[in-house]
């Protein structure tokens, strides 16, 4: 079988590559790392007041009277992280609220989850406040230019309109280069007109000879 008769198979799209591209676009268009750190900081604040640790045969319950406050702070920080992901327009408010809740959790929720939520909460709030979207490129993408050129090639009317200016340009150039008649300049001095010849009178000797 020759290579001319071989049928080309359609290119199969890699699902892993497609997911990675979608995730990269999602990550670049929002404060991703700030929201992630805010949710990570809310997890220990929410967990430790309701955790039960067992040391050998001894069970230690860490629940205190601040359990309700820790629950509210942890849930709010997770919600703020998700809000920064899916509503980037309110990222400034979400970042400031995350920083304030992290500071409030120090006296309320076991020293901000035994210090595990302190740094992630402060850093995540700062990243959300300082994040800004990328500026849009001013140039037209290559695909758009190619599509426009393809439309002009397929459209005979566009070809005719594009050819008319090119045809008129040589005619304009010839008209500019053509010599023009020289006209007398205004205000130039006129040449003096020729005076009529005055007949000379005969002298006295000539008159006597004529007599």
Residue pairs with C-beta under 8 A, 6 or more apart in sequence:
26 32
28 134
29 88
29 133
30 84
30 85
30 86
30 88
30 91
30 131
31 84
31 85
31 88
31 91
31 95
31 127
31 128
31 131
32 85
33 124
33 127
34 81
34 84
34 91
34 95
34 124
34 125
34 126
34 127
34 128
34 131
35 80
35 81
35 82
35 83
35 84
35 85
35 94
35 124
35 128
36 81
36 124
37 81
37 120
37 121
37 123
37 124
37 127
38 77
38 78
38 80
38 81
38 84
38 94
38 98
38 120
38 121
38 124
38 125
38 128
39 77
39 78
39 81
39 82
40 117
40 120
40 124
41 77
41 98
41 102
41 112
41 113
41 117
41 118
41 120
41 121
41 124
42 73
42 74
42 75
42 76
42 77
42 78
42 81
42 117
42 121
43 74
43 78
43 113
43 117
44 112
44 113
44 114
44 116
44 117
45 70
45 73
45 74
45 77
45 105
45 109
45 112
45 113
45 117
46 70
46 71
46 73
46 74
46 75
46 78
47 74
47 113
48 62
48 70
48 109
48 110
48 113
48 114
49 62
49 63
49 64
49 66
49 67
49 70
49 71
49 109
49 110
50 62
50 63
50 67
50 71
51 62
52 59
52 60
52 61
52 62
53 59
53 60
53 62
54 60
62 110
64 110
66 108
66 109
66 110
69 108
69 109
70 105
70 108
70 109
70 110
73 101
73 104
73 105
73 108
73 109
74 109
76 97
76 101
77 98
77 101
77 102
77 117
77 121
80 94
80 97
80 98
80 101
81 94
81 98
81 124
83 90
83 94
84 90
84 91
84 94
84 95
84 128
88 131
88 133
91 128
91 129
91 131
92 128
92 129
94 128
95 124
95 125
95 126
95 127
95 128
95 129
95 130
96 125
96 129
97 125
98 121
98 124
98 125
98 128
99 121
99 122
99 125
99 126
99 129
101 121
102 112
102 117
102 118
102 121
102 122
102 125
105 112
105 113
105 117
105 121
106 112
106 118
109 117
111 118
112 118
112 121
151 158
152 158
152 159
152 162
153 159
202 210
